Amino acid sequence: MNVNVIDIDDIFQSHTFIISPKRLANKFVILKNSDLLIFITGKIDKFPYHAQLIEWFCNQNNLAFSWSHKPDFLEIYEYDYSIWGGGYVNFNQDKQKYEFYGFSTAYGRFDAKKLNNIIENSPILDSHRILVSN
């Protein structure tokens, strides 16, 4: 399966998602389109709802969507796209480790197998230790 990592705010380059008293982890969602897994992540202060990440993606790619309950739930109206859950990611600077955890209230928990597939096939994510928490 092919993988596309979309890092809206370049957080994996800058590690701006370090947990601190002033900063929460960043959100992510996983979409599937045919044989492509799409991982989208962005800063939580810019995208407080997982649905806003999906909205950004749909707008960038001219995909049809509709809000079922704005701002926290939207549906994609493209037959070959589906939403495969979401969660949070942070970076532990001391251990040089990414941690993926949690879930999206609207779209559910991410599939750990699909996330591992994304991690294994992404040059952005393969340079650090990874922890996927249940």
N, C-alpha and C positions, 0 to 999 in steps of 0.2 A: 504494500500500500504506500502511496506517495504521501508526503507530508509538507505542509506549508505553515511556517511559524510567522505570525504577524505580531510584531512587537510595536504597538502604536507609539509608545513614548520612549522607545529604545532603553527600556529598563534593564534588559539583560546586558547591554553594553555599559551602562552607568551604575548598575546595582542600586538604583534609587529606591528600591523596595526593601531596604534594610529595616528591620523592626526597630523602632525607637519609641520613646514616649510620645513623640509628635507624629509618628508615621505608622499607618497600618499597612498590612500586606496588600499586594495588588491582586486584582481579580483576573480570572481567565475563563474562557469558554472553549469548548471543542465543537466544531461543526464537521459534518461529513457531506461530501459531494462526490458521488460515484465512488471512485477508488482513491479519493484524496481526503486526508484528515487535515483539518484546518484548526490551528491553535491560535487564539487571539488573546492578547493580554494588554492591559492598560492600567494606569494609575487609578487607585480607588477614589481619590479626590476628584478626578476628572470623569470617572465612570463609576458612580456609587451603586449602580445596578448592573447585573450581568447583561440584561436586555439592552443596555446602552452600548455595550461592546458589539452586540449583534447588529444594532441599528447602524452604528458606524460602518461596519463591514458591508451591510446591505447598501448603504448610501454610496460607498466607495465602488461597489461592483454593480450598481444599478439593478439590484434584486428587489422584487416585489415583496412587501411585508405590510403587516397591519398590527397596530397596538390592540391587544385584547384588554390590557389594563396598564395604562401609562402611569409611571415610568418603569414598571418592574416586569412586564411580560409582553412580548411581541411574538408574532408568528411569521415565519418566512413562507411566502406563497410561491416558491419555486419547487417543482416536483422532485428535483434531484438533490435538494439540500435538506438536512435534518440537524437538529441540535442534540448533541450528545453530552449534555451536562456542563458543569462548571465548578469552580472552586477558587482557591486563593494560592498565591505563591509568595514566599519571602526568601531572602538571602541571608544566611548566617555568615557574616564576614570573617569571624574567627576561624570557622571550620571550612571556609570556601565551599559552602554547600547550599543548594537550592532545596527548599521544602515546598511540596505541593500538598495541599490538604483542604478539608472542608467541602462545601457543596454550594450550589446555587439554590436558593429557596424556590425560584420559579422553574428551573430546568433540571434540578436534581444533582446528584453526585456524579462526578466524572467517572468514566470507566478507566480503571487503573491500567488495564492491558493496552487500551488505545493511547493513554498518556505515555506509557513506556515505549510504545511504537514511535510516538512523536519524538521523545527524548533520544532514542537510539538513532533516529534518522535526521536529526537536526544538528547542523554545525554550530548553531547558537548555543545549544544546551549540552553538548557533549564534552565540554572542557572542565566541568565541575562535578563534585559529588552530588548525587540526587537522593532525596528522601521523599517517598510518597507515603503519606500517612492516611490511615483509614478513619 
